[in-house]
Amino acid sequence: MTPGARVAAAIELLTEIAATPRPADAVASAFFRARRYIGAKDRSAVAEAVYAVLRRHARLGWWLERAGFEPLEIAQPENARARVIANAILAEGRQAASVERLFDGGRFNPGLFTAAESGLARALDHHTLEHPEMPEAVRAECPDWAEAGLRRALGGRFLPELLALTGPAPLDLRVNPLRAGREAVLAGLASAGIVVQSCRLSPLGVRVEGRPAIAGLELFRAGAIEIQDEGSQLVALLADARPGQQVVDFCAGAGGKALAMAAAMNNQGRIVACDVLGNRLKRAAERLRRGGLHNVETRPLSSARDPWVKRHKGMFDRVLVDAPCTGTGTWRRNPDSRWRPLGPGLADLVKLQAEILDSAARLVKPGGRLIYATCSMLAEENEDQIALFLEGHPDFVPLPLPELWPAVFGTPSPLEGPWLRLSPARHDTDGFFAAVLVRRPPVPAAATGTAVEVVPDPVADTPPVADTPEA
């Protein structure tokens, strides 16, 4: 494709994303599947251009307004054209005249500049994306609905954390210890010409430079690696699922964390992967086969209150609730979700999380653990949710991270606070939260005949279980 044709394709894809009530990555996948003639390098270039515009949505919009450009409906091609023009000048440093030459109306190229677009290009010429008068929330690409909550949760780190969310996410892999050790995977990827390094926190994590075609590698086909952010890996590891246990992944989705826990259990015991969206569970089947994992069964649920939950009350050692959330911690991967949430809003999600957590807690046996996790950075979905749950469930007590981490990894916790809280700026992972709670068993009081509750040491005599070759 010529440079102009790439620009035309980017405008077309941006318009489709704005007009389609689906996540941008799903729209992009469908867009390229329908255009098989676009080669791999061109697909990569077009996608990169589109995601650059999506990541700069607020800042580009601020400049368009400042330049006096009359914005049309977001789904109109004219809006996508204006944003591509602004991005080329402000972020890529091109001169207005060179950008205009790409819009020559030639075959496969964008149509000629309109009078309004010529005026816009002139107004933006020789400027950069940042401007001293730009409001902090605009610089941070923070939507109105999330600003107050993120300022409350992040305090003085609001700007650096939000700025870290404006860049692309790294590509992380999780080693499947049933298929290979991390050193062998690192060597195998390096021999394939891929630049890699070990992740800082996860003993199973491998960070890849660039965007190589992982799915085409033999290591992937053989089930030795899975694509999974380092933060997500840590959530699965801190669930501390052990061989022979009974485990539930209550909101399993496509099964990434269930796969990780199944490998930690060495295929011994049982994992039930549940979700209200049965089609998502079907996508886990191939991943399970590829990874040599056969202790996972899938269970579609009608709702959080599915009768299956009541029938299995108090039967599980570990119950992981990776709750549906706003996804504020994944904005590097899903920049469009800041501006057009496609599911429930924050208030509805908070209610849903509380309902799911309350229902899933019924599955935990005395002495078992309930793990609550989100990919959100908002306290309303994290610390507040745990505080509310503990207030209404006195039979659960926290298992603080400084006690849990050494039991799982055999080292002191490198993180602060009682909960797992990860962020792009501090840890270069997606933004994650996880809390581990223990259900304490009632102990009869022989003298009085009444029942009193005692809190056992939940990690006493607990050996490390992250027993990978590199741990």
N, C-alpha and C positions, 0 to 999 in steps of 0.2 A: 504494500500500500504506500502511496505517496504521503508526505506529511499532511497535505490537505485532506486526503481521504481519511486519515486517522482522526483528524479533528472532526470531520463530518460524522464519523462513526461514534465518537465520544458524545457529540451533541445529541445524536439519535438515542443513544443508550441513556443519557441523563434524562431525556424527555420521557422515555419509557419508565424509568425508575420513579420519576415524580408522579406519573399517571397510574402506576400499578400498586395496589395495596398489598405488596409482598416485600420482604427484605431485599435490599439491593443486590446481595450476592445471588439470591435465587433468580432475580430478574436478569442479572448479567449472565448467569449460566444458560438460561433459556435463550437470551439474545445471541450468544455465540454458537449454541447448538443449531439455531436456525440459519446460521451463516458459516457453514463449514468451509467456505472458500477463504475465510480469514485465517491466515497462518498463525502459528504459535507466537512468533515474535510480535506480530501486529496485535494479536489478542492481548498480549501482556502490555503493550504500549497503550492501547486504548483503555484497558482496565485501570492502568496506573493513572492515566489522565483523568478518568472519571472519579476515581477515589480521591485524587488530589482536590478536585472541586468540592466533593462532598465533605472532606475534612476541613475545608475553609469556608463552609457555608455562611457562617455569621459574619466573618470578616469581609468576604466578597460582597455580601448583601449590604454591609455598612458602607462600603465604597460605592456601590451602585447608587445607593440613596444619596450619598454625599455629592456624587457627580451629576445628580439630577435626572438619572435614568428612570423613567417611569416603569416600574416592574409590572409585568402582566401576571396572570395566573401561573403558579409554579410549574404546572404541567405543560405550559405552552413552549414550543420550540424556541421562541424568542427569548425566553428566560434562560434556557440552557445556553443559547448562543452568547448572551451577555455575560454569563458567568465564565464561560470558556475564554472569552476575550479578556475579561478582567483578570482571570488567573494567569493567562499567558503574559500579560504586561506586569502585574503586581508581584506575582510569585516566581515566575520563570525569568523575569528580567528582560523580556523582549520589547523592542520598540514598536510603537503603534503601527508604523508603516509596514514592518515585517509581518505583523499579525494580519494586517489587512490583505497582504498578498496571498495568504492562505485561503482567503474568502474570495476566490476569483470566479466562482460560478462555473468552473470547469467540470468535466465529467468526474463524478465521485467526490468532488470538493464542495465545501459549503457555498451557498449563494453569496452574492456581493453584499457588502455592508449596506445597511440602510442608513439614512441620514442620522437617525438616533444613535446607531452603533458607531458611526464615524465620530460623532460628538463625544460619545463615551470614551472611545479610544484616545482621543485627544486630551480629555480631562484626566485620564489616568496615566498618560505617558510620563515616564521618568519618575513615577512614584513607586514605593514598595508596599508590601502588604500591611506592614505595621505602621501605625500612626500615633503620635503622642496624645491625640484627642480621643482615641478609640476607647470606649468603656472597657473596664476590666473583664466583665462577663463576655463581651464580644471577643476580646483577645483570647479568652479561655474557651471559646466556642461552647458556652454554657447556656442551655435553653432556660427560659424563665421558670418553667415548672420545677426545675431541679436546683436552681441557684441557692435558695434559702437552705435547703436540706444539705447541700454539699458544703456550703460555708459553715454550717453548724458542725458537720462531721469532720471537716478538714482543718478548720480554724485558719491559722496563718499559713498553712500549706495549700490553701485553695488554689492559688494561681499556679505554682509549680506542678501540682498534681494534675490539674486540668490541662496545662500545656503539654504534659507528658502523654495525655490521652489524644492529642491532636496528630501524633505521628503514626506511622504504620506499626503493627504489632510484629514481634519476632516470630520465627517459625520454630516451635519446640516439638520434639519427639519424645515419646516414652518408650523405654526399652521393656520388652516383655521377658521377664527373667526365666520363663518356661522355655523360651526359644534361644536366648543368647544373653551374654553379659554385656555391660555397658562398654568395656574396653574393646570387646570384639566388634560391637556396633560402630564405635568411633573409628576403628581401623578400617572396617568395611566401607563406611561412608567416605572416608578420606581416600581410599583406593579408587573410589568412583569419581574422584575429582571434586568432592563436596567439602567445603570448609566448615568444620564443626568444632564444638567445644562442649565440655560438660556443663550442665546447668549448675548454678551456685547452690541451690537449696535442695532440689530433689535428687536423691541418689539414683534415680532411674532416668533423669532428664538429659537430653542432648539438644543443644541449640545449633541450628543450621543457619549459615549465612546465605542471604538471598532467598530465592524462591525456586529451587530445583524441583523437578518432577518426581516427588517422593513415591507416588503410586506406581511408577514404572520400575522401581528398584526391586531386586530380588529379596533384599532384607524385608521390604514391606510385604511383598507377595507371600513370603514365608512366615509372616506373622511375628517377626522379631521386633518390629517397631510399629507404633501407632502415633498419629498426629494428636498431640494434646498439650495445651499450655502448661507451663511449669506450675502455675498456681493451682490448676485443676488437679494435677498429679498430687500435690501436697494434700489437698482435701481428701482424696481417695486414700492416701497413705495414713493420714491421721484418723481415718475411720478405724484403723487397726484391726481389720478383719483377719482372722486367724484360721489355719487349717482345722476343719471339723466343725466350725461354727455355722449357725443359721443366721443369714444376713438378708436384709431387705434394702434395695435401692428404690425408694418410694416414688421418686420423680426421675426415672432413669433416662428418659429421652432416647437417644440413639445408643446409649449404653457405655459411654466412655469410662465413667467411674466404675461401673459394674465390671467391666473388663479388667480394670486395674486391681480391684479388690479380689476378683477371681484368681488372678495371677498370684497375689499375695497369699491366698489361701492354698496355693499349690494344687488347685483342682480338688481339694478335699473339703467336704461340707456342702453347703447349699446357698446359693444366692437367688433371690426372687427379684427380678427387675420389673417394676410396676410403672405404669403411666396411663393417664386418661386418653392419650393419643396413641392408639394401637399401631398406627402406621409407622410411628417413630420407632417402636420396639422392633418392628420387622427389619429395620435397617441394621440392627445389632446382630442379626443372625449370621451374616457373612463375616463380620468382624470376629465373632466368637469362633467360627470354624477356622478362620485363618490363624487365629492365635492359639489354637489347640486347647480351647477352654470348653469344658463340658459340664461344669457344675452350676450353670446359670440357666434358670427358666424364666420365661416372660409371662407377665400377668397383666392384661389390660384391665383397667378399673373404670367403672362408670362415673365415679366421682371420688373425692377424698373420703367420703363416708360409705364407700362400697361395702356391701355385706361381708366380703372376704376379710376385711380388716377385723370386724367383730369376731369372726370365726377363728381367727388366729391370734387373739389377744394374748399377750405375754409369752410369746413363743420364740422370740428372736433375740440373739445376742447383740446384734448391731442393726440399727435402722438409720439409714442415711436419707436425709431430706434435702435434696438440692432444689430449693424452692424456686418456682417461677418468680421473676423479679423484673425490675426496670432495666437491668443490664448496664447500668452506668459504668461498671468496671470493664466493659467490653467495647467501649466506644472506639478504641483504636481499630477494632475489627469491623464494627458495625456503625460507622459514623452517621449514617442516615437515620439511625434509631433515635438520635437526640431530638430530631426535629419532627418526626412523624411516627410516634409510637403506634404500632399496629395492633396491640392487645389492650388489656385493661390499663387504666391509669394508676398512679401511685396509691391513691386511697383504696381503690378496689383490690390492688395487689396486696396491700398490708392486711386487709381482711382475709383474703384468700390464703396468705401465708399462715396466719394464725389458725385458720380452720384446718389446713393441711398438717401443721405441726401438732395440733391437738389430737387429730385422728391418728396420725402415724405413731404418736407416743404410746398408744394402746398396744402396739405390737411388741414393745420392749419388755423383756423379762426382767424380774428383779436382779440387780447386779449388771444388767446389760446397759448399752450405751445408745443414746440418741444423738446423732450428729446433724446439726442444722447448718446449711451453707447457702450462700447466694453469690452471684457475680455482680453485686451492687456495692457501692461505696456510701450509701445513704444509711444513717443511723436508724431511721424509721423501719428499715427492712432488716436491720442487723441487731445492734445492741438493744434497741427498744423492743424488738420482737422477742428476744430472749428474756428480757426483764419481765415482760408481760406474761410469758409462758411460765416462768419460775414462780411468779406470784400466784398463779392459778394451779400449779402442780407441785406442791411441797414435797412430793415423793421423788423429785428429781433434784440433783445437786450438780453444780459445775465441776468439770474436771479441767483445771486451768492449764494453759499451754506450757508453762514452765515445768509442770509435772508430767504432762503427756509427751512432750517432744523427746525428752531423754529416754522414755520407755519405748518409743517407736524407733528412734534413730540412733540412740546410744550416745548422744552428744547434748550439751546444754542448748537450750532454745536460743537461736540467734535473733528472735523477734521479741518485741516488747508487748506487754499487756497479757490479759488472761485469755484472749481469743486470737485465733489466726486472722490477721488483717494484712492483706497484701495490696500493694499499689504499684502502678507503672513507674512513678518517679523514684520510689525507694527501692523497689525490688525488680523492676523491669519485667513484671508479670502482668496479667490482667488483674483488675481490682477484684479481690476475693475476700469473703468473710466466712469463718467457720467457727462454731461453738460446739463443744462436746459436753454432754450432760449424762450423768449416771443415775439410773433408777435404783434407789436404795431399798433393800428388802425390809419388810417388817420383821421384828424379832419379838417373839412372845415373852412377856415378863412372868416367869414362873411363880414369883411370890404373890403377885396381885391378880394374875389371870387376865390382865389387860395387855394389849399390844403396844409396844413402843418401837420407835424407829431409830436405828443406829446407822451411822454413815461409815461403811468400810473404806479402807484406803484403796481407791480404785486402781492404783498402779503399783501396789506393793508386790515385790517379788516378780515383777513383770519383765521378762527379757526383751531386748530389741527384736522386732519382727521384720524390719526392713533389711532382710538378710540377702541382699544382692551381692555379687562378687566384689562390688566397689564400695559397699557400705562400711 
